[in-house]
Amino acid sequence: MSGEENNIPSFRELGLCEQLCKTVEKLGWHKPTPIQAQAIPWALKQRDVIGLAQTGSGKTGSFLLPVLDALVK
């Protein structure tokens, strides 16, 4: 995973709205986790996503951030 972490884009690069990006930064989320980096772009395109990852890996944020993004827009 060490090489992958350097390639993870920011929340802004994933396509989340600016207001939501500022909010997650205030929460201390500086970079998306690998599951978030893979799932969020698909969810923002309103595509179905199935994600498997360990507990505490950010799965909830993977589907909740795109939902919040849609509500803010």
C-alpha positions in Angstrom: 0.0 0.0 0.0 2.9 2.4 0.5 3.2 3.2 -3.2 -0.6 3.6 -3.6 -0.9 6.2 -0.8 1.1 8.7 -2.8 -1.2 8.4 -5.8 -4.4 9.1 -3.8 -6.0 12.3 -5.0 -7.5 14.9 -2.7 -11.2 15.1 -2.0 -11.4 18.1 -4.5 -9.8 16.0 -7.2 -12.4 13.3 -6.6 -15.1 15.9 -7.6 -16.7 16.7 -4.2 -18.1 20.2 -4.0 -15.9 22.9 -2.3 -18.2 23.3 0.7 -18.0 19.6 1.5 -14.2 19.6 0.9 -13.8 22.4 3.5 -16.0 20.5 5.9 -14.0 17.3 5.7 -10.8 19.2 6.2 -12.2 20.7 9.4 -12.9 17.2 10.6 -9.3 16.3 10.0 -9.8 14.3 6.8 -6.9 15.5 4.7 -6.8 12.8 2.1 -9.4 10.1 1.1 -8.7 6.5 2.1 -8.1 4.0 -0.7 -11.7 2.8 -0.6 -13.0 6.4 -0.8 -10.7 7.3 -3.7 -12.0 4.3 -5.6 -15.7 4.6 -4.7 -16.5 8.3 -4.6 -15.9 9.1 -8.3 -18.3 6.3 -9.3 -20.9 7.3 -6.7 -20.7 11.0 -7.8 -21.7 9.7 -11.3 -24.7 8.0 -9.7 -23.3 4.6 -10.5 -23.8 1.5 -8.2 -20.8 0.8 -6.1 -19.9 -2.3 -4.1 -16.9 -1.9 -1.8 -15.1 -4.4 0.4 -12.7 -3.0 3.0 -11.7 -3.5 6.6 -13.5 -1.9 9.5 -12.4 1.7 10.0 -11.2 2.1 6.4 -13.7 4.8 5.4 -16.5 2.8 3.8 -19.2 4.9 5.3 -17.6 8.1 4.0 -17.4 6.4 0.6 -21.1 6.4 0.1 -22.2 9.2 2.5 -20.0 12.0 1.0 -21.5 11.6 -2.5 -25.0 11.7 -0.9 -24.2 14.9 1.0 -22.6 16.3 -2.2 -25.8 15.8 -4.1 -27.8 17.4 -1.3 -25.6 20.5 -1.2 -25.7 21.1 -4.9 
